[in-house]
Amino acid sequence: MRRAASMILCGALLLGIMVSSAAAAPVRLTVWAMGAEAQKIGEMTAKFEQANPDIRVTVQAIPWSAAHDKIITAVAGGTGPDVAQMGTTWMAEFGSIGVFEELSRYMSKSKVVDKSQFFSGSYGTCVVGGKVYGVPWYVDTRALFYRKDLLAQKGFKQPPQTWDELRAAAAALAADGKGYGMALSTNNYQEFLPFVWQNGGRILDEKGRPQVTEPEFVEALDFYAKLFHDKIAPIDSGGSDLFQEFAKGTMPMYFSGPWMINLTREQTPEIDGKWSVALCPKKKTRTSFVGGCNLVVFKDSRNKDAAWRFVEFMSDPRTQLEWFRVSGCLPAVKKSWDARDLAGNPMMAVFREQLDDARAPENVPQWAQIEVAVQRRVQEACYGKKTAMEAARALEADIKAIMR
């Protein structure tokens, strides 16, 4: 009898040890990250694990070129990650078909993540059909890079403040025939769309109908195309090195993001102090493009609570600032910009101000197709194959077919 009782007691103890061991086993969290971020995020996941010893993170690096197809394959096979980095223009496509977890209930209980802490243009990319499917991770926007010295030589004491001043300054810089007034692309929607927004134009209305034949859109396209017609911007840069053209003064203005600050200093140290950055010139507004990436939790994740803890960690202002220092990616959380290495940097301060007036393209599942159509029709206008109105009408037909 005693032996039987002893065996029962031993069994109970062994079972207790097994249960305790199982309870102590860490949650295994899988994170997909793309491009350069995948190579650097390890520093952040290590800090997350220190703060959350019950969770272990595995990062899978995915090339951007393969990411879209890999997500589709994973969704079909139920093999997606717990958390993933997601390009802002992919949010509507995948969010609309139920790939991501809706995050409103998590946000309502969170002491870290709140809509008000993010730039409105960036947060808007996370909302699809009124539902929140992601949290902004990092942002980028575009501003005007310009040669201070060359503008001064032409009598301009400050960077262009308006469209008229932009054209006048660029025309003056191109007048000697040795180069152009600015660098622009004939087929990059991220450079073109800010002109549309600055003029009060749009691609779609609230019901998804094309609005590209409105006067505001057509006027913006006409202004943009004439910069090429009048040889103020190069119709074909021929793969030229923008850094060297900027240094030589043959393309003394261009629109780009904050990553170009350090790259310009590294590539062309001979013009240090001779260039700067400025807000986008104004028509009705100074609106620029906002991009970047969001963090999403996959609907099929079995570790959603742990996944949300990771999203919260990456959204903390201190983590956001640390990620900027590690990666150079701009914080999506406004409070992080109060740090001295951002607020105390005059050029970065320009990008901070520009983020207050920056927006993303229409957040619809068909955006990838619309983007291609926009670039094709804008290029036709820039090359003079169509007038601005003809290109706009062709684009309207394209979008109607896409949205059908």
CORRA-V288455 format. One record per pair of residues at least 12 apart in sequence whose ideal C-beta (glycine too) atoms are under 10 Angstrom apart, sorted by the first residue. I is the first residue (numbers start at 1). GAP is how many residues later the second one is. D is the distance in whole Angstrom. If there is no record, write none. Layout:
[[I	GAP	D] [I	GAP	D]]
This chain:
[[23	31	10] [24	29	10] [24	30	8] [25	29	9] [25	31	10] [26	23	9] [26	26	9] [26	27	7] [26	28	5] [26	29	6] [26	30	5] [26	31	10] [26	280	9] [27	25	9] [27	27	6] [27	28	5] [27	29	7] [27	30	9] [27	55	9] [27	275	9] [27	276	5] [27	278	9] [27	279	5] [27	280	9] [27	282	9] [28	27	8] [28	28	6] [28	29	8] [28	30	7] [28	54	9] [28	274	10] [28	275	7] [28	278	9] [29	16	9] [29	19	9] [29	20	9] [29	23	9] [29	26	6] [29	27	7] [29	28	5] [29	29	7] [29	30	10] [29	52	8] [29	53	5] [29	54	7] [29	272	9] [29	274	6] [29	277	5] [29	278	6] [29	280	9] [29	281	6] [30	27	8] [30	28	5] [30	29	8] [30	30	7] [30	49	10] [30	50	9] [30	51	4] [30	52	5] [30	53	8] [30	54	9] [30	268	9] [30	271	8] [30	273	8] [30	277	9] [31	13	10] [31	14	7] [31	17	10] [31	26	6] [31	27	7] [31	28	5] [31	29	7] [31	50	6] [31	51	7] [31	52	5] [31	53	7] [31	54	8] [31	264	9] [31	276	9] [31	279	7] [31	283	10] [32	26	10] [32	27	8] [32	28	5] [32	29	8] [32	30	6] [32	35	8] [32	38	8] [32	39	8] [32	42	9] [32	48	8] [32	49	4] [32	50	9] [32	51	7] [32	52	4] [32	53	6] [32	54	9] [32	264	10] [32	266	9] [33	12	9] [33	26	6] [33	27	7] [33	28	6] [33	29	7] [33	34	10] [33	48	9] [33	50	9] [33	51	8] [33	52	5] [33	104	10] [33	260	9] [33	262	10] [34	26	10] [34	27	8] [34	28	5] [34	29	7] [34	30	5] [34	31	9] [34	32	9] [34	33	5] [34	36	10] [34	50	9] [34	51	5] [34	52	9] [34	53	8] [34	259	8] [35	26	8] [35	27	8] [35	28	7] [35	29	5] [35	30	9] [35	32	9] [35	50	8] [35	52	10] [35	258	9] [36	25	10] [36	28	10] [36	291	7] [36	292	9] [36	293	9] [37	22	10] [37	24	9] [37	27	10] [37	48	6] [37	100	9] [37	101	8] [37	256	7] [37	286	9] [37	289	10] [37	290	6] [37	292	7] [38	21	6] [38	22	8] [38	23	4] [38	24	7] [38	25	9] [38	26	10] [38	47	8] [39	20	9] [39	22	7] [39	288	9] [40	283	8] [40	286	5] [40	287	5] [40	288	9] [40	289	9] [41	16	9] [41	18	6] [41	20	9] [41	44	8] [41	96	10] [41	273	9] [41	282	8] [41	285	8] [41	286	8] [42	15	9] [42	17	6] [42	19	10] [42	284	10] [43	279	8] [43	280	9] [43	282	10] [43	283	5] [43	284	9] [44	13	9] [44	15	9] [44	266	9] [44	269	8] [44	270	7] [44	275	7] [44	278	7] [44	279	6] [44	282	7] [44	283	9] [45	12	4] [45	13	9] [45	14	6] [45	265	8] [45	268	9] [45	269	9] [47	266	8] [47	271	10] [47	272	7] [47	275	7] [47	276	10] [48	261	8] [48	262	6] [48	264	10] [48	265	5] [48	266	8] [48	271	8] [49	261	10] [51	258	9] [51	262	7] [51	265	10] [51	268	10] [52	254	8] [52	257	6] [52	258	8] [52	261	7] [54	252	8] [54	255	9] [55	248	8] [55	250	10] [55	251	5] [55	252	9] [55	254	7] [55	255	7] [55	258	10] [56	250	10] [57	25	9] [57	26	9] [57	249	9] [57	253	7] [58	23	9] [58	24	9] [59	22	9] [59	24	10] [59	26	10] [60	21	7] [60	24	9] [62	19	9] [62	22	9] [62	23	9] [64	21	10] [64	23	8] [67	17	9] [67	18	9] [67	19	9] [67	20	8] [67	23	8] [68	19	9] [68	22	7] [68	25	9] [68	26	9] [68	300	9] [70	14	10] [71	13	8] [71	15	8] [71	19	8] [71	22	9] [71	23	7] [71	28	7] [71	227	9] [72	21	10] [72	22	9] [72	25	10] [72	27	9] [74	25	9] [74	224	8] [74	226	9] [75	19	8] [75	22	8] [75	23	9] [75	24	5] [75	223	8] [75	224	9] [75	225	8] [77	223	10] [78	220	10] [78	221	10] [78	222	5] [79	219	10] [79	221	8] [80	19	8] [80	20	10] [80	216	10] [80	218	4] [80	219	8] [80	220	6] [80	221	7] [81	215	9] [81	216	9] [81	217	6] [81	219	9] [81	220	7] [81	222	10] [81	226	9] [82	19	10] [82	214	10] [82	215	7] [82	216	6] [82	218	9] [82	219	4] [82	220	8] [82	221	5] [82	222	8] [82	224	7] [82	225	4] [82	226	10] [82	228	8] [83	18	10] [83	212	6] [83	213	7] [83	214	6] [83	215	7] [83	218	8] [83	220	9] [83	221	10] [83	223	9] [83	224	5] [83	225	9] [83	227	6] [83	228	7] [83	231	9] [84	15	9] [84	16	9] [84	50	9] [84	209	10] [84	210	9] [84	211	7] [84	212	5] [84	213	8] [84	214	7] [84	217	10] [84	223	10] [85	49	10] [85	52	7] [85	53	9] [85	208	5] [85	209	8] [85	210	7] [85	211	8] [86	13	9] [86	14	8] [86	39	9] [86	40	9] [86	47	9] [86	48	6] [86	51	9] [86	207	6] [86	208	5] [86	209	7] [86	210	5] [87	38	9] [87	204	8] [87	205	9] [87	206	6] [87	207	8] [88	33	10] [88	34	8] [88	36	9] [88	37	4] [88	38	8] [88	46	9] [88	48	8] [88	49	10] [88	51	9] [88	52	10] [88	202	8] [88	203	6] [88	204	6] [88	205	7] [88	206	6] [88	272	6] [88	273	9] [88	275	8] [88	279	10] [89	36	8] [89	100	10] [89	101	10] [89	202	8] [89	271	7] [89	272	6] [89	273	10] [89	274	8] [89	275	10] [89	278	5] [89	279	7] [89	282	7] [90	35	9] [90	44	10] [90	203	10] [90	204	9] [90	206	9] [90	275	10] [90	277	9] [90	278	8] [91	33	10] [91	34	5] [91	35	6] [91	36	8] [91	37	6] [91	42	6] [91	43	6] [91	202	10] [91	203	6] [91	205	8] [91	269	9] [91	272	6] [91	274	9] [91	276	9] [92	33	8] [92	35	9] [92	36	5] [92	37	8] [92	41	9] [92	269	10] [92	270	8] [92	271	5] [92	272	5] [92	273	5] [92	274	8] [92	275	6] [92	276	10] [93	35	9] [93	270	10] [93	271	9] [93	272	5] [93	273	8] [93	274	7] [93	275	7] [94	34	9] [94	39	8] [94	40	10] [94	202	8] [94	204	10] [94	205	10] [94	271	8] [95	30	10] [95	31	8] [95	32	9] [95	33	4] [95	34	8] [95	36	7] [95	37	9] [95	38	4] [95	39	8] [95	201	8] [95	268	9] [95	270	8] [96	32	6] [96	33	7] [96	35	9] [96	37	9] [96	267	10] [96	268	8] [96	269	5] [96	270	10] [97	31	10] [97	202	10] [97	268	8] [98	35	10] [98	201	6] [98	202	10] [99	34	8] [99	197	8] [99	199	7] [99	200	6] [99	201	9] [100	26	9] [100	28	9] [100	31	9] [100	32	9] [100	33	4] [100	34	7] [100	194	9] [100	196	5] [100	197	7] [100	198	6] [100	199	6] [100	201	10] [101	31	10] [101	32	8] [101	33	9] [101	195	8] [101	196	4] [101	197	7] [101	198	5] [101	199	9] [101	200	7] [101	203	6] [101	206	8] [101	207	9] [102	26	10] [102	29	5] [102	30	6] [102	31	6] [102	195	9] [102	197	9] [103	23	8] [103	28	9] [103	29	5] [103	30	7] [103	31	7] [103	32	7] [103	192	10] [103	193	8] [103	194	7] [103	201	10] [103	205	8] [103	208	8] [104	23	10] [104	26	10] [104	27	7] [104	28	5] [104	29	10] [105	27	10] [105	203	10] [106	26	9] [106	29	9] [106	191	8] [106	198	8] [106	199	9] [106	201	9] [106	202	5] [106	203	10] [106	205	8] [106	206	8] [107	25	7] [107	28	8] [107	201	9] [107	204	10] [107	205	10] [109	199	9] [110	25	10] [110	198	8] [110	201	9] [110	202	6] [110	205	9] [111	201	8] [112	23	10] [112	196	10] [112	197	10] [112	199	9] [112	200	4] [112	201	8] [112	202	10] [112	203	6] [112	204	6] [112	205	9] [112	207	10] [112	221	10] [113	19	10] [113	22	6] [113	23	10] [113	195	9] [113	198	7] [113	199	6] [113	201	10] [113	202	5] [113	203	9] [113	220	9] [114	201	9] [114	219	10] [115	12	9] [115	17	8] [115	20	10] [115	21	10] [116	218	9] [117	18	10] [117	19	9] [117	198	8] [117	199	10] [117	200	8] [117	203	10] [117	215	8] [117	216	5] [117	217	6] [117	218	6] [117	219	9] [118	17	8] [118	18	5] [118	21	8] [118	176	10] [118	197	9] [118	213	10] [118	214	5] [118	215	6] [118	216	7] [119	17	7] [119	20	6] [119	22	9] [119	171	7] [119	173	9] [119	211	10] [119	212	9] [119	213	7] [119	214	9] [119	215	6] [119	218	10] [119	233	10] [119	236	5] [119	237	7] [119	238	10] [119	239	7] [119	240	10] [120	170	9] [120	235	9] [120	236	8] [120	237	10] [120	238	9] [120	239	8] [121	15	9] [121	18	8] [121	20	8] [121	166	9] [121	167	9] [121	168	9] [121	169	4] [121	170	10] [121	171	10] [121	234	7] [121	235	9] [121	236	8] [121	237	5] [121	238	4] [121	239	6] [122	13	10] [122	14	4] [122	15	9] [122	16	9] [122	17	5] [122	18	9] [122	19	9] [122	168	6] [122	169	9] [122	170	6] [122	171	10] [122	172	8] [122	208	10] [122	210	5] [122	211	10] [122	212	10] [122	233	8] [122	236	8] [122	237	9] [122	238	8] [123	12	8] [123	13	6] [123	16	10] [123	171	9] [123	209	8] [123	237	10] [124	12	9] [124	166	9] [124	235	7] [124	236	6] [124	239	7] [125	14	10] [125	165	8] [125	166	9] [125	167	8] [125	168	9] [125	169	6] [125	234	9] [125	235	5] [125	236	9] [125	238	6] [126	168	5] [126	169	9] [126	170	8] [126	206	10] [126	237	9] [127	236	7] [128	235	6] [128	236	9] [128	237	8] [129	234	9] [129	235	10] [129	236	10] [133	161	8] [133	163	6] [133	164	9] [133	166	9] [134	159	9] [134	160	4] [134	161	6] [134	162	4] [134	163	8] [134	177	9] [135	159	6] [135	160	5] [135	161	8] [135	162	9] [135	173	9] [135	176	5] [135	177	9] [135	179	8] [135	180	6] [135	197	8] [135	198	10] [136	154	10] [136	156	7] [136	157	8] [136	158	6] [136	159	8] [136	178	10] [136	179	8] [136	184	10] [136	195	9] [136	196	4] [136	197	8] [137	155	7] [137	156	5] [137	157	6] [137	158	5] [137	159	10] [137	174	9] [137	177	6] [137	178	8] [137	183	9] [137	186	8] [137	192	8] [137	194	9] [137	195	6] [137	196	10] [138	153	10] [138	154	5] [138	155	6] [138	156	9] [138	157	10] [138	176	9] [138	182	8] [138	185	7] [138	186	8] [138	189	8] [138	190	9] [138	191	4] [138	192	6] [138	193	7] [138	194	5] [138	195	9] [139	118	10] [139	119	10] [139	151	6] [139	152	7] [139	153	4] [139	154	9] [139	155	10] [139	190	8] [139	191	5] [139	192	7] [139	193	5] [139	194	9] [139	212	9] [139	216	6] [139	219	8] [139	221	10] [140	50	10] [140	116	10] [140	117	5] [140	118	7] [140	119	8] [140	148	10] [140	149	8] [140	150	7] [140	151	5] [140	152	5] [140	153	9] [140	188	10] [140	189	8] [140	190	6] [140	192	10] [140	211	8] [140	215	9] [140	218	9] [141	53	9] [141	115	10] [141	116	7] [141	117	8] [141	139	9] [141	146	10] [141	147	5] [141	148	6] [141	149	5] [141	150	7] [141	151	9] [141	189	8] [141	209	10] [141	210	6] [141	211	9] [141	212	10] [141	213	5] [141	214	5] [141	215	10] [141	216	9] [141	217	4] [141	218	10] [142	48	7] [142	49	7] [142	52	7] [142	112	10] [142	113	5] [142	114	6] [142	115	6] [142	116	9] [142	118	10] [142	135	10] [142	138	7] [142	146	5] [142	147	5] [142	148	9] [142	149	9] [142	209	9] [142	212	8] [142	216	8] [143	16	10] [143	112	7] [143	113	8] [143	114	8] [143	115	8] [143	117	9] [143	118	10] [143	133	10] [143	134	5] [143	135	6] [143	136	6] [143	137	6] [143	143	10] [143	145	7] [143	204	9] [143	207	5] [143	208	6] [143	210	9] [143	211	5] [143	212	10] [143	215	10] [144	15	6] [144	16	7] [144	22	8] [144	38	9] [144	109	6] [144	110	8] [144	111	6] [144	112	9] [144	132	9] [144	133	6] [144	134	5] [144	135	7] [144	136	6] [144	137	7] [144	142	10] [144	144	9] [144	206	9] [144	210	9] [145	14	9] [145	37	10] [145	38	9] [145	97	9] [145	101	7] [145	106	10] [145	107	9] [145	108	7] [145	109	5] [145	110	7] [145	111	6] [145	112	10] [145	115	6] [145	116	9] [145	119	7] [145	130	7] [145	131	8] [145	132	5] [145	133	8] [145	202	9] [146	12	10] [146	13	5] [146	14	8] [146	20	10] [146	23	8] [146	24	10] [146	27	9] [146	36	8] [146	100	9] [146	106	7] [146	107	5] [146	108	8] [146	109	10] [146	129	7] [146	130	7] [146	131	7] [146	132	6] [147	12	10] [147	26	8] [147	99	7] [147	100	9] [147	102	6] [147	104	9] [147	105	4] [147	106	7] [147	124	7] [147	127	6] [147	128	5] [147	129	9] [148	104	10] [148	123	10] [148	125	8] [148	126	6] [148	127	6] [148	128	6] [148	130	10] [149	100	9] [149	103	9] [149	122	8] [149	124	9] [149	125	4] [149	126	8] [150	19	10] [150	22	9] [150	23	6] [150	29	10] [150	31	10] [150	99	5] [150	102	5] [150	103	9] [150	121	10] [150	124	8] [150	125	9] [151	18	6] [151	19	10] [151	21	8] [151	22	7] [151	101	7] [151	102	8] [151	124	10] [151	125	10] [152	122	10] [153	19	9] [153	20	9] [153	96	9] [154	14	9] [154	15	7] [154	16	10] [154	17	10] [154	18	4] [154	19	6] [154	21	8] [154	22	10] [154	27	10] [154	98	10] [155	13	10] [155	14	9] [155	17	8] [156	12	8] [156	13	5] [156	16	7] [156	17	9] [158	120	8] [159	94	8] [159	117	7] [159	118	8] [159	119	4] [159	120	8] [159	122	8] [159	191	10] [160	22	10] [160	93	8] [160	118	8] [160	119	10] [160	120	9] [160	121	5] [160	122	9] [161	117	8] [161	118	8] [161	119	10] [161	120	6] [161	121	6] [161	125	9] [162	36	10] [162	119	5] [162	120	5] [162	121	7] [162	124	10] [163	32	8] [163	35	7] [163	36	8] [163	56	10] [163	57	9] [163	60	6] [163	61	10] [163	117	10] [163	118	6] [163	119	7] [163	120	5] [163	121	10] [164	59	10] [164	117	9] [164	118	10] [164	119	9] [165	116	6] [165	117	9] [166	15	9] [166	16	8] [166	29	10] [166	57	9] [166	61	9] [166	66	9] [166	87	8] [166	114	9] [166	115	4] [166	116	9] [166	117	10] [167	14	8] [167	15	10] [167	56	8] [167	59	8] [167	60	7] [167	63	9] [167	65	7] [167	114	9] [168	13	9] [169	12	7] [169	13	8] [169	63	10] [169	83	9] [169	84	7] [169	112	9] [170	12	5] [170	14	9] [170	57	7] [170	60	9] [170	62	5] [170	63	7] [170	82	8] [170	83	6] [171	56	9] [171	59	7] [171	60	9] [171	61	6] [172	60	10] [173	59	8] [173	76	8] [173	77	9] [173	78	9] [173	79	5] [173	80	7] [174	53	10] [174	56	8] [174	57	7] [174	58	5] [174	59	8] [174	60	10] [174	76	9] [174	77	10] [174	78	9] [175	57	10] [176	73	10] [177	54	9] [178	70	9] [178	71	8] [178	72	6] [179	55	9] [179	66	7] [179	69	7] [179	70	6] [179	71	3] [179	72	6] [179	73	8] [180	47	9] [180	48	10] [180	51	7] [180	52	6] [180	53	6] [180	54	5] [180	55	10] [180	57	9] [180	65	8] [180	69	10] [180	70	6] [180	71	6] [180	72	8] [180	73	9] [180	74	10] [181	46	8] [181	49	9] [181	50	9] [181	51	5] [181	52	7] [181	53	10] [181	69	10] [181	70	8] [181	71	7] [181	72	7] [182	45	7] [182	50	7] [182	51	5] [182	52	9] [182	69	7] [182	70	7] [182	71	4] [182	72	6] [182	73	8] [183	50	7] [183	51	7] [183	54	7] [183	57	9] [183	59	6] [183	62	7] [183	63	8] [183	67	9] [183	68	4] [183	69	9] [183	70	7] [183	71	4] [183	72	8] [183	73	9] [184	40	8] [184	43	6] [184	44	7] [184	48	9] [184	49	4] [184	50	8] [184	51	10] [184	53	9] [184	67	9] [184	69	9] [184	70	7] [184	71	8] [184	198	9] [185	43	10] [185	48	9] [185	49	10] [185	52	8] [185	69	9] [185	70	9] [185	190	9] [185	193	9] [185	194	9] [185	197	9] [186	38	9] [186	39	9] [186	41	10] [186	42	7] [186	47	9] [186	48	9] [186	49	7] [186	50	8] [186	51	10] [186	189	8] [186	192	7] [186	193	5] [186	194	9] [186	195	9] [186	196	4] [186	197	7] [187	185	10] [187	187	9] [187	188	4] [187	189	8] [187	190	10] [187	191	7] [187	192	5] [187	193	10] [187	195	8] [188	67	10] [188	101	10] [188	186	10] [188	187	7] [188	190	9] [188	191	10] [189	14	9] [189	100	9] [189	172	7] [189	178	10] [189	181	9] [189	182	5] [189	183	9] [189	184	10] [189	185	5] [189	186	5] [189	189	7] [190	65	9] [190	66	10] [190	67	9] [190	98	9] [190	99	5] [190	100	10] [190	101	7] [190	171	9] [190	181	9] [190	185	10] [191	33	9] [191	63	9] [191	64	6] [191	65	9] [191	98	8] [191	187	9] [192	28	8] [192	29	8] [192	32	6] [192	33	10] [192	97	9] [192	182	7] [192	183	8] [192	186	5] [192	187	10] [192	189	10] [192	190	9] [193	27	9] [193	94	9] [193	95	9] [193	96	6] [193	166	9] [193	167	9] [193	168	6] [193	169	10] [193	178	9] [193	181	8] [193	185	9] [194	26	9] [194	30	10] [194	61	8] [194	86	6] [194	87	10] [194	89	10] [194	91	9] [194	92	9] [194	93	6] [194	94	5] [194	95	5] [194	96	10] [194	163	10] [194	164	8] [194	165	9] [195	22	10] [195	24	9] [195	25	4] [195	26	8] [195	28	7] [195	29	5] [195	32	10] [195	60	10] [195	85	9] [195	86	9] [195	88	8] [195	92	9] [195	183	10] [196	15	10] [196	16	9] [196	18	10] [196	20	7] [196	21	6] [196	22	10] [196	23	9] [196	24	5] [196	25	8] [196	28	9] [196	87	10] [196	91	9] [196	178	9] [196	182	10] [197	19	9] [197	20	10] [197	23	8] [197	83	10] [197	86	9] [197	87	9] [197	88	7] [197	89	9] [197	90	4] [197	91	8] [197	92	8] [197	160	9] [197	161	9] [197	162	6] [197	164	10] [198	18	9] [198	22	7] [198	25	10] [198	82	7] [198	83	8] [198	84	7] [198	85	4] [198	86	6] [198	87	5] [198	88	7] [198	89	5] [198	90	8] [198	159	9] [199	15	10] [199	16	9] [199	17	5] [199	18	8] [199	19	9] [199	20	6] [199	21	4] [199	22	10] [199	24	8] [199	84	5] [199	85	6] [199	86	8] [199	88	9] [200	14	9] [200	15	9] [200	16	5] [200	17	9] [200	19	9] [200	20	9] [200	83	8] [200	84	5] [200	85	8] [200	87	9] [201	13	6] [201	14	8] [201	15	4] [201	16	4] [201	17	8] [201	18	8] [201	19	5] [201	20	9] [201	82	10] [201	83	9] [201	191	10] [202	12	7] [202	14	8] [202	15	7] [202	160	8] [203	14	8] [203	158	7] [203	159	5] [203	161	9] [203	164	9] [203	167	7] [203	168	10] [203	170	10] [203	171	7] [203	192	9] [203	196	7] [204	157	9] [204	158	5] [204	159	10] [204	160	7] [204	162	9] [204	163	10] [204	166	8] [204	195	7] [204	199	8] [205	157	10] [206	156	10] [207	196	10] [208	154	8] [208	156	6] [208	158	8] [208	191	9] [208	194	10] [208	195	5] [209	187	9] [209	190	8] [209	191	8] [209	194	8] [210	160	9] [210	163	10] [210	182	9] [210	185	7] [210	186	5] [210	187	9] [210	188	8] [210	189	4] [210	190	6] [210	192	9] [210	193	7] [211	181	10] [211	185	8] [211	188	9] [212	158	10] [212	161	10] [212	162	8] [212	165	8] [212	179	9] [212	180	5] [212	181	8] [212	182	9] [212	183	5] [212	184	5] [212	185	10] [212	186	9] [212	187	7] [213	176	7] [213	179	5] [213	180	6] [213	182	8] [213	183	5] [214	178	9] [214	182	10] [215	174	10] [215	177	10] [216	67	9] [216	68	8] [217	171	9] [217	172	10] [217	175	6] [217	178	9] [217	179	10] [218	163	10] [218	169	9] [218	170	5] [218	171	5] [218	172	10] [218	173	9] [218	174	5] [218	175	9] [219	64	9] [219	169	8] [220	63	8] [220	168	9] [220	172	10] [221	153	10] [221	156	8] [221	157	7] [221	160	6] [221	161	9] [221	165	10] [221	166	9] [221	167	4] [221	168	9] [221	170	6] [221	171	6] [221	174	9] [222	159	8] [222	165	8] [222	166	4] [222	167	8] [222	169	9] [222	170	9] [223	60	8] [223	165	9] [224	154	7] [224	157	8] [224	158	7] [224	164	8] [225	153	8] [225	154	9] [225	155	9] [225	156	4] [225	157	5] [225	158	9] [225	159	8] [225	161	9] [225	162	9] [225	163	6] [225	166	8] [226	155	9] [226	156	9] [226	158	10] [226	162	9] [227	155	8] [228	151	10] [228	153	9] [228	154	4] [228	155	8] [228	156	8] [229	152	9] [229	153	8] [229	154	9] [229	155	6] [232	21	10] [233	18	8] [233	20	9] [233	21	9] [233	149	9] [234	16	9] [234	17	7] [235	144	10] [235	147	7] [235	148	7] [235	149	9] [236	147	9] [237	14	8] [241	26	8] [241	27	10] [242	12	7] [242	14	8] [242	18	9] [242	21	10] [242	22	9] [242	25	9] [243	17	9] [243	20	7] [243	21	6] [243	23	9] [243	24	4] [243	25	5] [243	28	10] [244	23	8] [244	24	7] [245	23	10] [246	14	9] [246	18	7] [246	21	9] [246	22	7] [246	25	7] [246	28	10] [246	29	7] [247	17	9] [247	20	8] [247	21	4] [247	22	9] [247	23	6] [247	24	5] [247	27	9] [247	28	9] [248	20	9] [248	23	9] [249	22	9] [249	25	9] [252	22	10] [252	23	8] [253	22	10] [253	25	9] [255	22	10] [255	25	7] [255	26	10] [255	33	8] [255	34	9] [256	21	9] [257	31	10] [257	32	9] [257	34	8] [257	35	10] [257	73	8] [257	94	8] [257	97	10] [258	19	8] [258	70	8] [258	71	9] [258	72	6] [258	84	10] [258	87	10] [258	89	8] [258	90	6] [258	92	9] [258	93	5] [258	94	10] [258	96	10] [259	69	6] [259	70	9] [259	71	9] [260	17	9] [260	87	10] [261	14	10] [261	15	10] [261	16	7] [261	67	10] [261	84	9] [261	86	5] [261	87	8] [261	89	10] [261	90	9] [262	66	7] [262	85	10] [264	13	10] [275	72	10] [276	70	8] [276	71	7] [276	74	8] [277	69	9] [277	70	5] [277	71	9] [277	72	10] [277	73	5] [277	74	7] [277	77	9] [278	69	10] [278	72	6] [278	76	9] [279	71	6] [279	72	9] [279	74	6] [279	75	6] [279	77	10] [279	78	8] [280	74	7] [280	77	8] [280	78	9] [282	75	9] [285	72	6] [285	74	10] [286	67	9] [286	68	7] [286	70	9] [286	71	5] [286	72	9] [287	67	9] [287	70	5] [287	71	7] [287	72	6] [288	63	9] [288	66	5] [288	67	8] [288	68	10] [288	69	7] [288	70	5] [288	71	8] [289	65	10] [289	69	6] [289	70	7] [289	71	7] [289	72	8] [290	42	10] [290	64	9] [290	65	7] [290	67	9] [290	68	4] [290	69	6] [290	70	5] [290	71	10] [291	67	9] [291	69	7] [291	70	9] [292	37	7] [292	38	7] [292	39	10] [292	40	7] [292	68	9] [293	36	8] [293	39	9] [294	17	10] [294	38	8] [295	12	9] [295	13	10] [295	15	8] [295	16	5] [295	17	10] [295	19	6] [295	20	8] [295	37	10] [296	15	9] [297	13	9] [297	14	7] [314	18	9] [314	19	10] [315	16	10] [315	17	8] [315	18	6] [316	17	8] [316	19	10] [316	20	9] [317	14	8] [317	16	5] [317	17	9] [317	18	4] [317	19	5] [317	20	9] [317	21	8] [317	22	9] [318	15	10] [318	17	9] [318	18	8] [318	21	9] [319	12	9] [319	14	9] [319	17	9] [320	12	7] [320	13	5] [320	14	10] [320	15	8] [320	16	4] [320	17	9] [320	19	9] [321	12	9] [321	14	9] [321	15	5] [321	16	9] [321	17	9] [321	18	5] [321	20	8] [321	21	8] [322	14	9] [323	13	9] [324	12	7] [324	13	9] [324	15	8] [324	17	8] [324	18	7] [324	24	10] [325	14	9] [325	16	7] [325	17	10] [330	12	8] [330	18	8] [330	21	7] [330	22	9] [330	25	8] [331	21	9] [331	24	10] [332	23	9] [334	18	9] [334	21	8] [334	22	9] [337	12	9] [337	14	9] [337	15	5] [337	18	8] [338	14	10] [361	13	9] [364	38	9] [364	39	8] [365	38	10] [366	33	8] [366	36	5] [366	37	6] [366	38	10] [367	35	9] [368	34	10] [369	29	8] [369	30	9] [369	32	9] [369	33	5] [369	34	9] [370	25	9] [370	28	8] [370	29	6] [370	32	6] [370	33	8] [372	26	9] [372	30	9] [373	21	9] [373	22	6] [373	23	10] [373	24	9] [373	25	4] [373	26	6] [373	28	9] [373	29	7] [374	17	10] [374	21	6] [374	24	8] [374	25	9] [376	15	9] [376	18	9] [376	19	8] [376	22	8] [377	13	9] [377	14	4] [377	15	7] [377	16	9] [377	17	5] [377	18	4] [377	19	9] [377	20	10] [377	21	7] [377	22	10] [378	13	7] [378	14	10] [378	17	8] [379	12	9] [380	14	7] [380	15	9] [381	13	10] [381	14	9]]
